[in-house]
């Protein structure tokens, strides 16, 4: 899985991310033009709320990828099918419970985000529910490094979101109505991923359950405990990645939130490409982590090289052509803040590195990473609260938070690698 596939999988997945990214940015460009600046800021706030609220489903994705990677490293397709059959039956009721709780807190979310109505949040709640069921299948494919299938499913889902979002925004000119496009996209992901997986791995529902796969690979491990730890990790990463927009939406004017949301979306083109690189590395890192080894050093350096090769040219483009990019994407209403675009690109670069190193810690189940993530969130929150209420000051405070978080996680992983090396030397001597 490691010798020749890292570059190939990156090329495949980055290509799909590029196509999906173009479609995704057309989606945001269309919404920014169809909605008012304040309406687009409201849409971005709902989007960030969805990302943070979906941490249970995000944790479940990491959970499936991590354990599927073990089956993939042993080429055990039957074990993968039995594992997925077990997981679907075991965790569907917690998903329903989370869904009900999410609906119950909608009044609080509406007031916190200063939304006009509940409809956008209701559509988002159903979208997360169907995304959860899609994750059973799509994340199993990712664990097996089938990035062609994962990328294709993602592109089709974004295409459906773009088409439906354009129609809804044009007809209703409402951020809440536009959020219905998330539901259509989630439904499409679920249907396509389920159909493809069942074609590749046929699940046979037998009366007698077969748990030989668990005894062979995960003897003595508690899936519930592992999922709980991964959930806390996912919550920390989601908070770090999305808290800034929620704070700005709550503290600042709707106009400033709209400006911040727009530049954040454009700057995060770097993050989406780099997130794909981290996603390609993650299954292999999980296979190593299952054997209590640090991730392959060449793969880690290769991933850093690809991230740097993506980020530095993008930052230069953001600096030199900021006015053109902002006007092209969002219109002349956003031109006044275009000069800050490179700061948002740099934010996305450091967040990419923080995400990569965090996933390496997760792959070996080093959950000390959660303390670092929440500490980063505290620094981020404090920095924004102390910053002046202008775009540049807020961006710089968020950038510093991401940089400090990355350094802290990097040190955690470096110390683990050094410790593993010392143990290897001692074992060889003995």
C-alpha positions as CSV (number, residue, x, y, z in Angstrom):
1,X,0.0,0.0,0.0
2,X,2.9,2.3,0.6
3,X,5.6,1.7,-2.0
4,X,4.1,3.4,-5.1
5,X,0.6,4.4,-4.2
6,X,1.1,7.6,-2.3
7,X,1.8,9.8,-5.3
8,X,-0.8,8.0,-7.5
9,X,-3.5,8.3,-4.8
10,X,-2.7,12.0,-4.3
11,X,-2.9,12.7,-8.0
12,X,-6.3,10.9,-8.3
13,X,-7.8,12.5,-5.2
14,X,-6.4,15.9,-5.8
15,X,-7.9,15.8,-9.3
16,X,-11.3,15.0,-7.9
17,X,-10.9,17.7,-5.2
18,X,-9.9,20.2,-8.0
19,X,-13.1,19.4,-9.9
20,X,-15.2,19.3,-6.8
21,X,-13.5,22.5,-5.6
22,X,-14.3,24.4,-8.8
23,X,-17.9,23.3,-8.5
24,X,-18.0,24.2,-4.8
25,X,-16.6,27.7,-5.5
26,X,-19.1,28.2,-8.3
27,X,-21.7,27.3,-5.7
28,X,-20.4,30.0,-3.2
29,X,-19.9,32.5,-6.0
30,X,-23.5,32.1,-7.1
31,X,-24.8,32.4,-3.6
32,X,-22.8,35.5,-2.8
33,X,-24.2,37.1,-6.0
34,X,-27.8,36.0,-5.5
35,X,-27.9,36.8,-1.7
36,X,-27.1,40.1,0.1
37,X,-23.8,40.4,1.9
38,X,-25.7,39.9,5.2
39,X,-27.6,36.9,3.8
40,X,-24.4,35.3,2.6
41,X,-22.9,35.8,6.1
42,X,-25.9,34.1,7.5
43,X,-25.5,31.2,5.2
44,X,-21.8,30.9,6.1
45,X,-22.8,30.9,9.8
46,X,-25.2,28.1,9.2
47,X,-22.5,26.2,7.3
48,X,-20.0,26.6,10.2
49,X,-22.7,25.5,12.7
50,X,-23.3,22.4,10.6
51,X,-19.6,21.6,10.6
52,X,-19.2,21.9,14.3
53,X,-22.6,20.1,15.1
54,X,-21.6,17.2,12.8
55,X,-18.7,16.2,15.0
56,X,-20.4,12.9,15.9
57,X,-20.6,12.0,12.2
58,X,-17.1,13.3,11.6
59,X,-15.9,11.1,14.4
60,X,-17.7,8.1,13.0
61,X,-16.0,8.7,9.7
62,X,-12.5,8.7,11.3
63,X,-13.6,5.6,13.2
64,X,-14.6,3.7,10.1
65,X,-11.5,4.7,8.1
66,X,-9.2,3.7,10.9
67,X,-10.6,0.2,11.3
68,X,-11.2,-0.3,7.6
69,X,-7.5,0.5,6.9
70,X,-6.6,-2.6,9.1
71,X,-8.7,-4.8,6.9
72,X,-7.2,-3.3,3.8
73,X,-3.7,-3.8,5.0
74,X,-4.6,-7.5,5.3
75,X,-6.7,-7.6,2.1
76,X,-9.6,-9.0,4.1
77,X,-12.7,-8.2,2.1
78,X,-14.9,-10.6,4.0
79,X,-13.8,-9.2,7.3
80,X,-14.6,-5.7,6.0
81,X,-18.1,-6.7,5.1
82,X,-18.7,-8.3,8.4
83,X,-17.3,-5.3,10.3
84,X,-19.6,-2.9,8.4
85,X,-22.6,-5.1,9.0
86,X,-21.8,-5.0,12.7
87,X,-21.2,-1.3,12.8
88,X,-24.5,-0.4,10.9
89,X,-26.5,-2.4,13.4
90,X,-24.6,-1.2,16.4
91,X,-24.6,2.6,15.9
92,X,-27.7,3.5,14.1
93,X,-29.7,4.2,17.3
94,X,-27.1,6.7,18.7
95,X,-27.4,8.5,15.3
96,X,-31.1,8.9,15.8
97,X,-30.5,10.1,19.3
98,X,-28.1,12.7,18.1
99,X,-30.5,13.8,15.4
100,X,-33.3,14.3,18.0
101,X,-31.0,16.3,20.3
102,X,-29.9,18.4,17.4
103,X,-33.5,19.3,16.5
104,X,-34.2,20.2,20.2
105,X,-31.4,22.8,20.3
106,X,-32.5,24.6,17.1
107,X,-34.1,27.5,19.0
108,X,-30.9,28.2,20.8
109,X,-28.9,28.0,17.6
110,X,-31.3,30.3,15.8
111,X,-30.9,33.0,18.5
112,X,-27.2,32.5,18.8
113,X,-26.7,33.0,15.0
114,X,-29.4,35.7,14.7
115,X,-31.2,33.8,11.9
116,X,-34.5,34.9,10.5
117,X,-36.2,31.4,10.7
118,X,-35.6,27.7,11.4
119,X,-35.8,26.3,7.9
120,X,-32.1,26.4,7.1
121,X,-31.1,24.6,10.3
122,X,-33.9,22.0,9.7
123,X,-32.6,21.3,6.2
124,X,-29.0,21.0,7.6
125,X,-30.1,18.6,10.3
126,X,-31.6,16.2,7.7
127,X,-28.5,16.6,5.5
128,X,-26.2,15.5,8.4
129,X,-28.4,12.5,9.1
130,X,-28.2,11.2,5.5
131,X,-24.5,12.1,5.3
132,X,-24.0,9.9,8.4
133,X,-25.5,6.9,6.5
134,X,-23.4,7.7,3.5
135,X,-20.3,7.6,5.6
136,X,-20.7,3.9,6.4
137,X,-19.9,3.2,2.8
138,X,-17.7,6.1,1.5
139,X,-15.4,6.0,4.5
140,X,-14.9,2.2,4.1
141,X,-13.8,2.9,0.6
142,X,-11.4,5.5,1.9
143,X,-10.0,3.1,4.4
144,X,-9.2,0.8,1.4
145,X,-7.6,3.8,-0.4
146,X,-10.2,3.6,-3.2
147,X,-9.8,7.3,-3.8
148,X,-11.1,7.2,-7.4
149,X,-14.5,6.0,-6.0
150,X,-14.4,8.4,-3.1
151,X,-13.5,11.4,-5.4
152,X,-16.2,10.5,-7.9
153,X,-18.9,10.3,-5.2
154,X,-17.8,13.6,-3.8
155,X,-17.8,15.4,-7.2
156,X,-21.3,14.1,-8.0
157,X,-22.6,15.3,-4.6
158,X,-21.1,18.8,-5.1
159,X,-22.5,19.0,-8.7
160,X,-26.0,18.2,-7.3
161,X,-25.5,20.8,-4.6
162,X,-24.5,23.4,-7.1
163,X,-27.5,22.8,-9.4
164,X,-30.1,22.7,-6.7
165,X,-28.5,25.6,-4.8
166,X,-28.6,27.8,-8.0
167,X,-32.3,27.0,-8.6
168,X,-33.2,27.6,-4.9
169,X,-31.3,30.8,-4.6
170,X,-32.6,32.2,-7.8
171,X,-36.3,31.4,-6.9
172,X,-36.3,32.2,-3.2
173,X,-33.3,34.5,-2.7
174,X,-33.0,33.2,0.8
175,X,-30.1,31.7,2.8
176,X,-32.5,29.3,4.5
177,X,-33.9,28.0,1.2
178,X,-30.4,27.7,-0.2
179,X,-29.5,25.3,2.7
180,X,-31.9,22.8,1.2
181,X,-29.1,22.1,-1.4
182,X,-27.1,20.4,1.4
183,X,-29.9,17.9,1.9
184,X,-30.1,17.0,-1.8
185,X,-26.3,16.6,-1.9
186,X,-26.4,14.3,1.2
187,X,-29.1,12.2,-0.3
188,X,-27.1,11.7,-3.5
189,X,-24.0,10.7,-1.6
190,X,-25.9,8.1,0.4
191,X,-27.5,6.5,-2.6
192,X,-24.4,6.5,-4.8
193,X,-21.9,5.3,-2.1
194,X,-24.2,2.6,-0.9
195,X,-24.8,1.3,-4.5
196,X,-21.1,1.3,-5.3
197,X,-20.0,-0.4,-2.0
198,X,-22.5,-3.1,-2.3
199,X,-21.3,-3.8,-5.8
200,X,-17.7,-4.2,-4.6
201,X,-18.4,-5.8,-1.2
202,X,-21.5,-7.8,-1.1
203,X,-23.0,-7.8,2.5
204,X,-24.7,-11.1,3.4
205,X,-27.0,-10.9,6.3
206,X,-26.7,-14.2,8.2
207,X,-28.7,-15.3,11.2
208,X,-25.6,-16.2,13.1
209,X,-23.1,-13.4,13.5
210,X,-19.5,-13.9,12.6
211,X,-17.0,-12.1,14.9
212,X,-13.8,-13.9,13.9
213,X,-12.7,-10.6,12.3
214,X,-12.8,-8.9,15.7
215,X,-10.9,-11.7,17.5
216,X,-8.3,-11.7,14.7
217,X,-7.6,-7.9,14.5
218,X,-9.2,-6.1,17.5
219,X,-9.1,-8.6,20.4
220,X,-9.7,-6.8,23.7
221,X,-10.5,-3.4,22.1
222,X,-13.6,-1.5,23.0
223,X,-15.2,0.1,19.9
224,X,-17.4,2.4,22.1
225,X,-14.4,3.7,24.0
226,X,-12.5,4.2,20.8
227,X,-15.4,6.1,19.2
228,X,-15.8,8.3,22.3
229,X,-12.1,9.3,22.1
230,X,-12.4,9.9,18.4
231,X,-15.5,12.0,19.0
232,X,-13.7,14.3,21.4
233,X,-10.9,14.6,18.9
234,X,-13.3,15.4,16.1
235,X,-15.0,18.0,18.3
236,X,-11.7,19.7,19.0
237,X,-10.7,19.8,15.3
238,X,-14.2,21.0,14.2
239,X,-14.1,23.8,16.8
240,X,-10.6,24.9,15.8
241,X,-11.6,24.9,12.1
242,X,-14.9,26.7,12.3
243,X,-15.1,28.7,15.6
244,X,-13.7,31.9,14.0
245,X,-16.7,32.4,11.7
246,X,-19.2,31.7,14.5
247,X,-17.5,34.2,16.8
248,X,-17.3,36.9,14.1
249,X,-21.0,36.3,13.3
250,X,-21.9,36.7,16.9
251,X,-19.7,39.7,17.7
252,X,-19.5,41.8,14.6
253,X,-22.0,43.2,12.1
254,X,-23.6,41.1,9.5
255,X,-21.6,43.0,6.8
256,X,-18.3,42.2,8.5
257,X,-19.3,38.6,8.9
258,X,-20.2,38.4,5.2
259,X,-16.8,39.8,4.3
260,X,-15.0,37.4,6.6
261,X,-17.0,34.5,5.4
262,X,-16.3,35.3,1.8
263,X,-12.5,35.6,2.2
264,X,-12.4,32.6,4.4
265,X,-14.1,30.5,1.7
266,X,-11.7,31.7,-1.0
267,X,-8.6,31.3,1.3
268,X,-9.7,27.8,2.2
269,X,-9.2,26.6,-1.4
270,X,-5.7,25.8,0.0
271,X,-7.2,23.8,2.9
272,X,-9.4,21.7,0.7
273,X,-6.5,20.6,-1.5
274,X,-4.3,20.0,1.5
275,X,-7.1,18.1,3.3
276,X,-7.1,15.7,0.4
277,X,-3.3,15.1,0.9
278,X,-3.9,14.4,4.6
279,X,-6.8,12.1,3.7
280,X,-4.6,10.0,1.4
281,X,-1.9,9.6,4.2
282,X,-4.4,8.8,6.9
283,X,-5.3,5.1,6.0
284,X,-1.6,4.1,5.8
285,X,-0.9,6.0,9.0
286,X,-3.7,4.0,10.7
287,X,-2.2,0.7,9.5
288,X,1.1,1.7,11.1
289,X,-0.7,2.9,14.2
290,X,-2.5,-0.4,14.6
291,X,1.0,-2.0,14.8
292,X,2.1,0.7,17.3
293,X,4.5,2.2,14.8
294,X,4.7,5.9,13.8
295,X,3.6,6.7,10.2
296,X,6.1,6.0,7.4
297,X,8.6,8.8,7.4
298,X,8.9,9.1,3.7
299,X,5.1,9.3,3.3
300,X,5.0,12.1,5.9
301,X,7.8,14.1,4.2
302,X,6.1,13.4,0.9
303,X,2.8,14.8,2.2
304,X,4.5,17.9,3.5
305,X,6.2,18.4,0.2
306,X,2.9,18.2,-1.7
307,X,1.2,20.5,0.8
308,X,4.0,23.1,0.4
309,X,4.0,22.7,-3.4
310,X,0.3,23.5,-3.4
311,X,0.2,26.3,-0.8
312,X,3.2,28.6,-1.7
313,X,2.1,29.2,-5.3
314,X,-1.5,29.7,-4.1
315,X,-0.4,32.3,-1.6
316,X,1.6,34.2,-4.2
317,X,-1.5,34.2,-6.5
318,X,-3.7,35.4,-3.5
319,X,-1.2,38.3,-2.9
320,X,-0.7,39.4,-6.5
321,X,-4.2,38.9,-7.9
322,X,-6.4,39.4,-4.9
323,X,-8.7,42.0,-6.5
324,X,-9.4,39.9,-9.6
325,X,-10.1,36.8,-7.6
326,X,-12.4,38.5,-5.1
327,X,-14.4,40.4,-7.7
328,X,-14.6,37.3,-9.9
329,X,-15.9,35.1,-7.1
330,X,-18.1,37.5,-5.1
331,X,-18.6,40.7,-7.0
332,X,-17.5,44.3,-6.6
333,X,-19.2,44.6,-3.2
334,X,-16.2,42.7,-1.7
335,X,-13.4,44.6,-3.4
336,X,-12.7,46.8,-0.3
337,X,-11.4,43.9,1.7
338,X,-9.6,42.0,-1.1
339,X,-6.1,43.0,0.0
340,X,-6.5,40.8,3.1
341,X,-7.0,37.6,1.0
342,X,-3.4,36.4,1.4
343,X,-3.8,36.4,5.2
344,X,-6.8,34.0,4.8
345,X,-4.6,31.8,2.6
346,X,-1.9,31.7,5.2
347,X,-4.5,30.8,7.8
348,X,-5.6,27.9,5.6
349,X,-1.9,26.8,5.2
350,X,-1.2,26.6,8.9
351,X,-4.6,24.9,9.5
352,X,-3.7,22.4,6.9
353,X,-0.5,21.5,8.7
354,X,-2.3,21.4,12.0
355,X,-4.9,19.0,10.5
356,X,-2.2,16.7,9.0
357,X,-0.3,16.4,12.3
358,X,-3.5,15.9,14.2
359,X,-4.5,13.0,12.0
360,X,-1.1,11.4,12.5
361,X,-1.6,11.5,16.3
362,X,-5.2,10.1,15.9
363,X,-3.9,7.3,13.7
364,X,-1.9,5.9,16.6
365,X,-4.7,6.7,19.1
366,X,-2.6,9.3,20.9
367,X,-5.5,11.3,22.4
368,X,-3.3,13.9,24.1
369,X,-4.0,15.6,20.8
370,X,-7.4,16.6,22.0
371,X,-5.9,18.8,24.8
372,X,-3.8,20.6,22.2
373,X,-6.8,21.2,19.9
374,X,-9.0,22.6,22.7
375,X,-6.1,24.7,23.9
376,X,-5.8,26.1,20.4
377,X,-9.5,26.9,20.4
378,X,-9.1,28.8,23.6
379,X,-6.2,30.8,22.2
380,X,-8.3,31.4,19.0
381,X,-11.3,32.6,21.0
382,X,-9.2,34.8,23.2
383,X,-7.3,36.3,20.3
384,X,-10.5,37.3,18.4
385,X,-12.1,38.7,21.6
386,X,-9.0,40.9,22.2
387,X,-8.6,41.9,18.5
388,X,-10.0,45.1,17.1
389,X,-13.3,44.5,15.2
390,X,-11.7,44.8,11.8
391,X,-11.0,42.2,9.3
392,X,-7.2,42.3,9.3
393,X,-6.8,42.2,13.1
394,X,-9.2,39.2,13.4
395,X,-7.4,37.4,10.6
396,X,-4.0,37.8,12.2
397,X,-5.2,36.6,15.6
398,X,-6.7,33.4,14.0
399,X,-3.5,32.9,11.9
400,X,-1.3,33.0,15.1
401,X,-3.6,30.5,16.8
402,X,-3.3,28.0,14.0
403,X,0.5,28.4,13.8
404,X,0.9,27.8,17.6
405,X,-1.4,24.8,17.4
406,X,0.5,23.3,14.6
407,X,3.9,23.7,16.4
408,X,2.4,22.0,19.5
409,X,1.1,19.0,17.6
410,X,4.3,18.7,15.6
411,X,6.3,18.5,18.8
412,X,4.0,15.8,20.1
413,X,4.5,13.7,17.0
414,X,8.3,14.3,16.9
415,X,8.7,13.2,20.5
416,X,6.7,10.0,19.8
417,X,8.9,9.2,16.9
418,X,12.0,9.7,18.9
419,X,10.7,7.6,21.7
420,X,9.9,4.8,19.2
421,X,13.4,5.0,17.8
422,X,15.0,4.7,21.2
423,X,12.8,1.6,21.9
424,X,13.9,0.1,18.6
425,X,17.6,0.6,19.5
426,X,17.2,-0.9,22.9
427,X,15.4,-4.0,21.5
428,X,18.1,-4.5,18.9
429,X,20.8,-4.3,21.5
430,X,19.0,-6.8,23.7
